Amino acid sequence: MSEKTKYTCKYCKTQFYAFPDHGKPRKYCSRACFCALAVPPVEKKCENCGGSFLFKMSNVHEKNRTCCSRKCIYELRLKKEGNSCAVCNKRYMPRKPNSKTCSKECRDVFYVGENSIGYKKGFYIASDTKQKMMLTNERKGYLSFYTAEHRILISKAINRELERNEIIIHINNSPTDNRLTNLFICSSMSEYSKRRHGSLPWPKKSNIQDFVSQKINVDIVKKEGLP
């Protein structure tokens, strides 16, 4: 066990006996002498809210502190480094340099259409079918926002959406020739397969007029020259 050692107070210069402070020599004889040499608190003005606060130099890591609270520190950082949400205009700290939105909800609203990562200028040519795919609104039962252009044109002509099992044939075998006179509707996948493999004759003219309802879009049909 350590014994009391004789020390000289750094402030009042009096000599006193005390145990070492965790193995280190004592500097002050009392709390009063310690406080007498301590750096007094300084009154500062908060850079964010403008209020005053007492700043103590006891923590050397905070000697450059300019805000009165953690809340003001965060708010000041938002003003200097934060971004404004492209949807709700709320200020937020971006996690990525190119971030545009403050939350998942705003991200789901913003990154659609032209802002979507997968946006291809509104259309693209499919690598497998070579068909022209057009950007459309969300479709019930489908994951993709893109629809084949010829299906969109036929839907407008017959005034209803095509069913999943209604397959379209390009009569001249050109997948980008989407004139209505070049399109033939197969009422089932079975019919399409038979025509593709020769069990049924390959169509020579369009049959879209057979699928037209009473609410036909006359202008579209006349423009395309359908009978």
Stockholm file with secondary structure:
# STOCKHOLM 1.0

chainA/1-227         MSEKTKYTCKYCKTQFYAFPDHGKPRKYCSRACFCALAVPPVEKKCENCGGSFLFKMSNVHEKNRTCCSRKCIYELRLKKEGNSCAVCNKRYMPRKPNSKTCSKECRDVFYVGENSIGYKKGFYIASDTKQKMMLTNERKGYLSFYTAEHRILISKAINRELERNEIIIHINNSPTDNRLTNLFICSSMSEYSKRRHGSLPWPKKSNIQDFVSQKINVDIVKKEGLP
#=GR chainA/1-227 SS CCCCEEEECTTTCCEEEECCBTTBCCCCSSHHHHHHHSCCCEEEECTTTCCEEEECTTCGGGTTCCCSSHHHHHHHHHHHHCEECTTTCCEECCSSTTCCCSSHHHHHHHSSGGGSTTCCTTEEECTTTCCEEEECSCCTTCSCSEEEHHHHHHHHHHTSCCCTTCEEEETTSCTTCCCGGGEEEESSHHHHHHHHHTSSCCCSSCCGGGGCCTTCCHHHHHHHTCC
#=GC SS_cons         CCCCEEEECTTTCCEEEECCBTTBCCCCSSHHHHHHHSCCCEEEECTTTCCEEEECTTCGGGTTCCCSSHHHHHHHHHHHHCEECTTTCCEECCSSTTCCCSSHHHHHHHSSGGGSTTCCTTEEECTTTCCEEEECSCCTTCSCSEEEHHHHHHHHHHTSCCCTTCEEEETTSCTTCCCGGGEEEESSHHHHHHHHHTSSCCCSSCCGGGGCCTTCCHHHHHHHTCC
//
